[in-house]
């Protein structure tokens, strides 16, 4: 017969020990429906156990990362790979040969030698091919062209090119007349002027050459041709890909494009863009030996967070092709600097990409259904059902259609909402309030975690020698940002726990069915469970948002929601015999987090490394962003990952003695990291992880000094890495003065903080190299006004021209042969300017004519009429780049500290730049 609650036979005459670490343990035992308080509390949850569990989580996460991204296949020799296999040893010979040429940008002698080398290897492949395989080699010379992309990095720009050379190699069965379709594999030979390009992208070219050799032994059974494009001009605005896809006669046969790129040096080459049609990624998933791909990278790239672009954008946007985009991303802090060198290329990197690509190309080229890779159409509209894809530990790859993802996510959302609705209806008003307070604890957790981490990011520039002191030693972010983020998360959740416990105490105090001691225990256990269930709500919201916007990365939310919820339901609801709450089992946590950690830990760590590496080139217009902003982004990312992954685990802390231990350990880790930074033991930059700077000898033909109109010449030192240049300027000691008072407008970007010296800057350049903008005619026809401007690039084959689109409605650009390079038509703009970027070979045109079509309501007659010439925005701004090092620039470069490296990009000037402009009131 069941006893009444007040008549428990289990009496206790002594006070039970404190089990929750906060000094308010129950003073008497009660009857929890036949369950004594000791049974309700279960075994002691010591702080040591929690810390061990946390250490296990950290170790497991790092082990997942190491296995998923750092384990590379052993390099194979030619003998080991065989005639039809891929050999990294052979591919490395190509990397070595190309990097020995030094930097080889467009129009350089070194690039000519690189092209000759690739051409010679291609001819050798042709001679050694299988006797039933046809290998065609073409040295393709592209004429002038213009590329205007509708999205991404080059919005508001027209990329003009001329006189570019590419090596094209086509492999197909010799005796088959049915081969009409082709797969394009593409990468670029050219480098930026500041790097020898071991990673970007000699490694890609080497892989392609070795792949071509292997494919030439397989192609006799192919149903599709394979075209290898070794292009130039990629670093100047994807010009090589555009010229090939719009001008080469083979372009009409291409059905799929594969681009190989590098945003770092070595490691695993992963797919970071795929589609839009899923055919290619499905084939890759079924064929690759060591698959490495994740749609999270694609979503980040598409969002614009990663400020970069690849040839794949041209193939997808201009040619309408689907395919795959691969990239090396290890050690991406070396991107476009002197440290993109052979010594840092990790062994096994080329073997990993080569084995994957060879298996994939053999399968894809042998398929008869490559036509399905084309766009499906319905009522004249193009339809692509994109795919969600990710790899598991670099061993197995998961690919499914977005439609299936939506169905699966909708199913989980509906079931979750049904379960929660039923639970809240049964629990009534107290359950609804408890849910709200548990969500409040999650909000407080996020707020304080991000807040604590951001606070450190704000303080660092004030106390450290660099606002980004962790670049050369990325592990420092664990102490600098992860420790405060963890402390903030614990603090925020504990405040929420106390509020929730106070509310539940008030609710239970109104009932007299149980002794106060039992009620106190019950309140704590219920609070703990509500905190754990707040993790479900967090991931449920993320899943709902991702599903609504069709974000492929929301697959992560499925793992972090479904599996913890399943383990909770299995071990807590199904197997718990007591009618009153019991402490959450560690088995629930271990079972619930094992798979989510396995799926996501490696990706989270890899993304952290990528974000840290991008800090080196964060400030695209030096001085335009606060010094703390780069660290704020890194710290916010780490805090977000901390909150996403630790919400479940932190719910176990509040009934243990681990709170003091966590505070002590995190504070100690933070203190040690800060001491290492402030003491200089861990320098922010090293010779192998350098700060990105630019040294430019500037000749400004429009600047004024002391009322003179003569050209002003000076050397500019700036950095796209956050932080002042005082230390660097002192070490160079060439009379540099640093500050924000002398803004240098480089047309494509501005230096708002930098260092300038006028010492000996009048030597090393000639007036004959100075370009000028000449107004040839200015006419009005009715209400329309036309102005023709001519200019000569002279010694330069690379220039940038900005057109003021608040004054100009449209324009036409012609070369010296009257060839129309940029026709009239709609022109996009950014901040009121449309940028023309020209880069060409040695024989590209040097004289240009620009026809300006004025806007009918230009600002000339309104705002500019009341401004002085110095206050007005000019009509045109021109910068011409010359690859020449003047004596003063050479001296500055020789004195650059070893932790500095020049940084190259399509918008960066060479070491000698001429600036000029044309006023509106010319």
N, C-alpha and C positions, 0 to 999 in steps of 0.2 A: 504494500500500500504506500502511495507517494506521500512523503512528509510535507507539511506546510513549510514555507520558506523560513518562518521564524523559529522553527524547532530543529535546527540542524544538530545532529549528534556529534559532528566533528567540531569540537571546541579547541580553542588555542588560548593558552594562558600567557604567551609571550609575544612580543611584537616581532613581526617578520622583518628580515633585513631589507635595507634599501636596495631595490633592484633596478631602479630607473635612473639613478645618478642625480636626481634633483631633490632629494631630501624629504620627500613627502610620500613614503611608502605607507600602505594601509596598516593600521594598528591592530587589526583583528581579522581573523579568517571568516569567511562567509560560505554560504552554500550556493554556489553557482549552479543550481539545478542538479545537485548531487556532485558537483565538482569543486573541490577545495581551491582556495586562492593559490596555493603553491602550484596546483595543476594548471590553473588558468595562466599563471605567470610563466609556467614551463621552466626549462633550464635557464640558468643565468645567461643573459646576453652580454657578454663582456665586451669592453671596448677593444680588447686585443683581437678577439675574433673578427670584429668588424674591420679593423685595420688590415688584418691578414686577408680578409675577403676583398678589400679595396686593392691591396697589393696584387692579389691574384688577377683582379680585373685589369689592372694596368699592365701586368706582365702578359696576360693573354692578348690584350689589344696590340701590344708591341710585337708579340710573336705572330699574330695574324698579319700585321703589316710586313714584317720581314719575309714571311713565307709568300705572301701575295705579290709583293712588289720588289723585293730584294733578291729573291732566289732566281738566278739566271742559268740557262743551260750552259754546259761546258762548250767552249769554242772547238770547232772541228777543223782539222786540216783537210786539204784536198783529197788525200788518200782515204781519210775516215768518212768524208761526205760522199765520196764516189762521184762518178761523172754526172749523175743526175741529181745530186744533193746540193746542199748549201754549205759553204765553208766560210766561217768568219775569218780564218787566217788569210784566205785569199782576198776577202773583202777589205780587210785591214790594210792590205798592200795599196789598194786604191785610195783609202783615206790618207795614208801616209804620203802618197804621191801628190795628192791635191793640197794637203795642208803645207807641204814643203814649198809651195808656190807663194805662201803668204796670203794676205788678204787679196781677193780678186773681185772687186766690184765691177759694175758695168763700165765699159769703155777703157778698161785697164789692159796692159800687156799681159798681166798675170791671168786674166780671164781668157784671153786668146790661147794661152798655153794650156789652161785647164780644158778648154773646148777641144784642142788638138789631142790631149791625152784621152778624153772620153771617146773621141772619134776613133782613135787608134784601137782602143779596147773593143769598141763596137765592131770594127772591121775584123778583129781577131775572133770574136764570137761568131761572126758570119762564116769564117773559114772553118771553124771547128764544129759547126752545127751538125745535127743528125742529117743523114743524106736525104731523108724525106721531108725535111723542114726548110722552108724558105725564110731567109733573114734579109730584110731590106734596111739599108742604112741611108739616112738622108740628113745632110747638113742644111737645115732650113734657115733661110734668111728672111726675116719678116720685115715688111715695109712698115711705114708709119701707121699708127692707130691711136685711138683714144678710148679709155675705159671709164665709164661713169657708173659706179655701183650704187644700188638703191638703199643699201643698209650697211650697218657695221662701221668700221673704222674710217672708211673713205667717203662717208656722206658729206655732201657739200664740196666735193673735189672732182676734178677730171684728171685722170692719169694719162698723160700723153707720152708716147714712146716712138722710137725710130731706130732702124739699123741694129736690130737684135738678132743674134744667131742662136740656134738650138740644134741639138743632136736628137734625131728621132730614129728609133729602131723598131721595126715591125716584124713579128714572128708569127708564122702561120703555116699550115700544112702545104707542102709543095704541089701535090697533085689533086687537091680538092677544089672544085669550082663552087662549092656551096658556102664557103666562108664569106659572109657579108658583114658580120657584126664584129666589133672589137671591144676589148677592155683596155682602158687607158691607165697606165701607172706613171705617175708624174712626180718629179721633184726638181729642185733648182741647183744649178752649179754656182751661180754668183753668190758672193758674200757681201756683208757690209764692209766699209772701208777700215773698220777698227778691229776686225777679227779674221783669223785664218779659217774659221768655220769648220772645225772638226765635227762638231755636232750639227750645226746649221749651215749647210746641210750636206757636207762631204760624206757623213755617215749614211745619209739617205741615198746619195748617188752611188756609193760603194755597194750598198745592199741591192740597188737596182741592177748594177752591172753584173753582180754575181747571180742574181735572180735570172737575168737575161741569158746568162751562160747555161744555167740549169734548165730553164724553160726551152731553150733551143734543142735540148735532148728529149723533150716530152711532146713537142707541138705536133708531131705527125698524126696524133690521134685527136687533136683539138677540133671543136666545132666553131670556135671563135678565135679570132686573132688576138694577140696581145701586143699593145703598142707601148713602148717605153719612151717617155718624153723627158729629156734632160734640158730644161729650159734656163734661160737667163732673164734678168729683169724682175725677178720675184721680189727682191728686196727694195725695188723702186716703185712698188705698187702693183704687184701681181701681173706685170705687163707681159711676161713670157707666156703664161697660161692663156691670157686674153688673145695674144697674137696668134697662138697656135689654134685655139678653138674657133677663131673667126677667119683665119686665112689659109690654113693648111688643107690640102685636098683630102686628107684622110679623116678630117673632123666629122664628116657626115656618117662615118661607119661606127662611131663610138657609141656604145650603149651604157657604159658604166665607167666612172672615174674613181681612181684610187690615188690619193695624195699622201706623200710621205713628208713629214715635217719634223722640226726640232725646236722646242721652246726651252731647251736645256741641253744637257749633254749626257747621252747614254741612259742606262737603266732599261726598263721595259717600255717599248713603244706601244702605247695604248690607243685604242680608238676613242676619240673625243668628239667626233661628229659622224653620224651615219644617216643614210636616207636621202631624200624623204621616203622613197620606196624601201620596204624592208628586205627585198630580195638579197642584197649584198650582205647585210649583217646576218641573215639567216644562213647563207652559205658559209660565211666566215665561222659562225658558231659551230657548224657541223664539221668543219675541216681543220681548224687551227689546233696545233699541238699544245700551245701555251696561251690560251685566250686571255686577253687583257682589254677590257672595254667597260665603260660605265656611262650611262645616260646622264648622270649628275654633271659630268664635265661638259656634255653637250648643252644642258640647260644653262649652266653658268656662262658658257661661251655665247650662247644665243642671247642671254640677258644683257651682254655688253660689259659684264663685270671684268672679264679678261679683255684688255684693250689690245687686240691683235687681229690679224686676218691671215688667211692662207689661200693658196690657189684653189682650194676646194670651193670657196665662195664663188669664184668665177665659173667653175664647171657647173655648179648648181644654179646660180642666178642667171648667167648669160646663156649657157648651153642647155639648161633644163635637165641636167643629168643627175642621177642618184649615184651613191657610192659610199666610200669610207674615207675618213681622214684620220691618219695616224700621226702621233707625235711622241718624241722623246721629251720627258719633262724633268728628269732627275737633275738636281743641282741647277735649277733654272735661274739662279742669281748670276750665272756666267753668260747668260744670253746676250749676244751682240757686244761682248767685251773681249779683251785680249785673252781671257781665260777659257774661251771656247777653243781649247787646244787638245791635241792628241793625247797628251799625258793623262788627262782627266776622263777620257772615254773608258767607261767601265767594261771589263772583259765579260763577254757573254751577251752584250747588248745587241750586237749585230746578228748573232746566232738566233736570238729570240725572235727578232723581227723577220729574219730570213726564213726560218723554219715555218713560221706562221704564214707568211706571204706565199711561199712556194706551195704549201699544201692547199691554200685557198685558191691560188691562180690555176692550179691543175684542175681542181674541181669546177671552178667557175668557167674556165675556158672549155671544159669538156661538156658543159651543160647545153642542152638544146632549148632551154626555156629562158634564156637571157632576155628575150623580148618582153617577158613579163616584168622586167625591171623598168620598162617604160611607164610613163604616166598612164593611169586609167582615166578615161573620160566619160563624163555623163552630162548630157545636154550641153556639150561644148566646154564644160568646166573641168579643170584638172583636179583629180582626187588622189590623194596619197593617204593610205592608212599607215601611219608611222608605227614604229616598234619601240617597245621598252626593252632595254638590254642591260645586263650586268654580268660580271664574272664572279665566280665563287672561288676564292683563293687562287686565282690564276690557273685553275685546273678544269673547271667546268663553266659553261656559259649558258645563261638563261635568256631566251628571247621570246617575247610574245607580243601580239598586236595590241595597239592602244584600245581597240574596241573591247578586247578581252579584259584588259586592265580596268577599264571603266565598269564593266559588268561585275568583276570581282570586287572592286572597291565599293561599288554601289551596294552589293550584297552585304559586305561587312558593315557598311554605314547603317543600312536598314536594320540589320540584326542588332547592332550596338544600340541604336536608338530605341528599338523595341525592348531590349533588356533593361536599359536605363529607365525607360518610361514605366515599365512594370515595377521595377525596384522602387522608384520614387512614389508610385501610387500606393504600394504596399507600405512604404515607410512613412508616408504622409508628409506633413509640413516640416518636422524635424529633419527628415532625410533630405528634403530640398534645401534647407538652410545649410545642412552639413556639406552637401555637394557644393554649394556656393562658397562656403568657407574653405573647403579643400582646394577649390580653384583659386581662391584668394591666396592661399599658401604658395601655389605654383606661380602666380603673378609676382608675389613678393620675392620668390626665389629667383625668377628671371631678372627682376628689377635690380636687386642688390648684387646678383652675380655679375651682370653686365656693368652695373655702376661701380663696383669695387675694381673691376678689371680696367674700365675706362679711366678711373681716377689715376691709376698707375701710368697709363698712356699719356695723360695730361701732364703728369709730374716729370716723366723721364726727360723731356727736352730741357727742363730747368736745372736738372742736377747731373745729367750724364754728358759725356763728351759728344755723343751723337744721339739724336732722338730715336734712332733705330739701332741700339747697341747689340742686337741679337742676330744680325744678318749672318755673320761668319760662324756663329755658334747657335743654331736654331733651338737647341735643347734648352737654352736660357728662358724661352717663353714659358716653360713649365713652371719655373719659379716666379718669373715676373708677372705673368698673366693668369696661368692656370691655377696657381695657389690662391690668389685673391678671388678668382672666380668661384673656386670651391668654397672658400670661406664665406663669400657673399651668398652663395646658394644655400649653404647650411643655415646661415643666419636668417635669411628670408623665410626658408621653410619652417624653421623653429618658431619664428614669430607667428606664422600661420598655424602651427601646431598648438601653441599656447592659446591663441584665440579660439580655435576649434575645440580644444579641451575645455575651455571656460564655458563655451556654449553648451557642450554636451553635459557638463557637470550641472549646469542650471536645469537642463531638461530632466536629468535623472534624479535631481534633488526633489522634484515634485512628486515622485513616486516613492512609496514606502515599502515596496515589495521585497527589497533586499537591504542588508546592512550597509552602512556607509562605506565600509572597507571594500565590500564587493563592488559597490557602485564606482568607487574611485578607480579600482583596477579596470572595471569594464570601460569607463570613460577613456582611459589611456589606450586600451587596446582598440577601441572603436576609432579613436583619433588616428592611431597608426594605420589602420586599414583604410580610412578615408584618404590619408596622404598617399598611400600606395595607389589607390584608385584614381587619384588626381592625375597620375601618369597616363591612365587610359584616356582621360578627357583631353590631356595635352596632345597626344598623338591622334586622337579622334578628330580634333579641330584641324590639325595639320593635314590629315588624310582627306577631310572634307574639302579644304581649300585647294589641295593639289588635284583632287578629282574634278572640282568645278572648273579649274583653269587648264585641265588636261596636262598637268606637269608630270612627265615621266618619272622624275625622281621620287614621286610620292610612294613608289614601291617600298621605300624604306619604312614609311609609316605603318605599312601592313605588318612588317616583321615586329616592329616595336610596340604595336597595339595587340595583335592577335595572339602572339606567343605568350607574353606575360599574362594576358587575360585568361588564356587557356590553362596555364599553370596555376593561376589563382583559383579558377573554378574547379580544377581537378583536385588540388591538394588542400585548399582551404574550405571550399563549400561542400565538396563531395565526401571527402575523407575525414572531416572534423566531427568527432562524436559528441562534443559538448554543445549544449544549447546556448551557452554564452561565448563571446569572442575569446579567442586564444591568440597568443603571440604569433605573428607571421613566421612561417617556417623558412629557414635558410634554403631549403630545397625548392621552395617556390621561387625565390630569387634566382638561384642557380639555373633552374630549368627554364625560367622565363627569359633570362638574359643571354643564355649560351648562344643561341642561333642569331639573335640580333647583333651581338658583338662579332660573331664570325662573319656576318654579312657586311657590316658597316665600319668596323674599327679601322681596317687598313685604308679604306677610302677617306675617312675623316683625317687620319694622320697624313696621308699623301696630300690632301688638299691644304692642310696646314703648312706643309713644306712649300707648296706652290705659292700660297699667299705670301709667305715670308720672303721667298725669292723675288717676287714681283715688287717688293719694297725698294729694291735697288733702282728700279726705273719708274717709280711711283709718280713723281712730280713732272708731268710732261711739259709744262711751262714752268721752269725753275722759279720758285718763290711765289707761285700762284696759290698754293695750298698751305694751311697751317702746318707747322712742323710736327704737331702731335697727331695729325690725321692718319698717317700710315700706321702708326702703332695703335691708334684707336680701332682701325679696321681689323688688324690682327687680333687685338685683345677682344673685340666684340665677337669675332668668329670663334675664338677659343671659349669664351663664356657661353655662347649659344650651344656649342657642342657639349660643354659641361652640363648645362641644364637639360639638354635632350637626352643624354645618356645616363645621368646620375639621379634623376628624379625618383625612380623606383628605389634605388639603393639608399638614398638619403632618408627615406621614410623609416628605415630600420635603426637610425641613429638615436632617435629621441627617447627610446626606452632602454638605451644602453649607456655605458659609461664612456663612450667614445668621443663625446663632444669636446671635452677638454683636450684629449689626445689629438683630435683633428685640428683644433685651433693651434695647439703647440707645434705640430708637425708642419702645417701649412705656413705658419709664421716663420718657422725656422728655414724652410725651403726658400721662401720669399726673401728673407734676410740674407741668406748665403748668396743667392743670385744677384741681389742688389749690391752686395759687397764686391762680388767678382766684377760687376760692371763698373762700379765707381773706382775701384782700385786699378783698373786697366789690365788685370790679369787676363781677361777675355776681351781682346780688342774688337771693335765693331766690324772692322774690315781687315782682310789679310791679302796677301799677294794673289792667292787663288780664289778669293771671294772679294772682288774689288768694288770700290765705289765708282759709279758711272759718272764721268765728267766729260765735258767738251771744251776743247781749246780751239778757238777760231780767231784767226787774224781777220778783222773786219775793216773793210773800206766803205765808209758811209758817205755817199756823194751828196746827200741832202741834209746831213746834220750840220749844225752851226756851232762854232766855238769862237768867241770873241768877235762875233759879227762877220766872220769870213764865210764865203761860199765854197771855199776849196774843200776837196774831200778830206774827211777826218779819218784817220787810221788808228786803230787800237787793237789790242788782243783781249778777247773776252774769255773768261774762265767761268763755267757754270756747271751745275750738277743736277741731274734728274733724281738723285737720291736725296731725301730730306736732310736738312742740316746746313749749318753755316760752313763757309770755306776758309775760315780764318787760319786754321792750322795748316791747310794745304798751301795757302798764299804765302804764309811765313816760310815754309820749307822751300818753296820755289824762289822766293826773294827776287822778283823782277819788277818791283815797284807796283804790285797789284794793290788796288784799293777796293774793298768789298762793301757792299751795301745794296740798298734798294733805290738809291737816288738816280741811277743811270740805267733806265730800262732799255734793253736792246730788242728791237722788233725784227725777228728773223722771218717774217712773213707767215710761215707755217706755225710758228709759236713765238712766244715772247719770254725773254729772260727778265723776270721781275726782281730777282735777287741774284747777284753774281759779282765777279771781280773783274776790274778793268785796269789795264796798264797802257800808257801811251809811249813808254820808253822804247826808242828805236823802232817804232812801228811804221815809220815812213819808208822803210827799206823792204825789198823782197817782192814788190809788186810794181806794175807799170800802168800808167794812164791809158795805155792802149788796151788794157784788159777791162777798163771800167765801162760797163754798159750804160746806155742812156735810152730813155723813152722819148721818142720824137712824135709830135702831133703832125701828121702829114696833111690832114684835112679835117674840117669841122663844118658840117652842112646841116641845114634844116630843110625838110621837105614837108610842107604843111605844118602839122603839129609834131612831126617826128624829127628827131635829131640823130645824126650819125657822125661818129668821130672815128677816123682811122689813125691808129698809132702803130709805129714800127719800132722794133728794137733788135739789137744784135747781141747774141749771147757771147760772141767772141771766143775766148779760150775755154768756155764752159760748154759741156754737153749735158749739164744738169742744172735746172733752174726751177724756181717757184714764183708764180705770179698770182697776186690776190686782186680780185676785181670787186669793187664796192657795189654790191647788189642793191643798196639803197638808192643809188644813183643810176645804175645800169640795169636795164631790163633783160638784155640778151647780148651775146657777142659771137663773133666768128673768128677762129684762129687759122691762119694759113702759114705754111712754110715758105722757104725762099724759092721754091719751084711753083708757087701758087697752088700747091696741093692743100686742100681743105683738111686740116687736122681735127678741128673741133667745129662741127656745123652749128647753125642756129637751132634753137629748141629750148625746152624747159631746162632751167639750171637751178639746182638746189643750192642752198647757202647755209652757212653756220655762222652765227653772230654777225650776220649781214655781209659776209664775204664768201665768194666762190673762189676756191684755190685751184690753179692749174699747176700741176707738177709734171715737169718734163725730164726724162732721162733717156739717153740714147747712146749708141755706139760712136766710134770715132768719126764715122762718115755721116752722122745725123746732121740735119740742118742747123745753121747758126743764126740765120736771119728770119724774122717772123713779122707778120702783119696781123694786127688785132683790130677788127671792126667792132666798135661799141655802139649799141643801140640803146639810147637813153630811155629811162623811165619817163612817162608823161608827167608824173608828179614827183620829180626828184627833189631832194632836200636842198639842192643848191640855191634855189630861190627863196627858201624859208630859213631853216636853221643855220646853214653855213654862211648865209649872206651877212649875218651879224657877228661872225667869228673872224678872228685873225687867221692868217695862213698857218701859224703854228698850232692853232686850236682845231682846225678842220681835219677831219679824216680824209686822207688822200683818195684820189680816184683809182689809182693803181699802185701796187707795191711790188717790187721786183727784187729777188735775190738770186744771184748766179754763184754757183759753187765751182771752185777750181781745186783739183787734187794736186796742190802744191804746198810745200812746207817752207815758209819764209824763215829767215835766220832767227828772228825773235821767237816765232812759234816753235821752231826746232829746239831752241834752248829751253823753252818752257816745257815742252814734251819730255826732254831728256831729264828734267828736274822733277817731273811728276813723282810724288811719293809712290812706293810700290803697291800701296793699298788703293791706288786710283787707276782707272782704265778709261780710255775714250769709249763712248757709247755711240753706236751707229743705228740709224733708222732712216726711213724714207724722207722724213721731215727734217732730219739733222743736217746742218751744213757740213761741208768738208772743212779742212783746216784753213782755207782761204775763201772768204765770201765777200761779194760786192753787193751793197744795198743801194737802191735808188727808188724813187717814187714819182708819181705825177699828181699834182694837186688838182682839186676839182675845178678851181678857177685858173686853168692853165693859160 
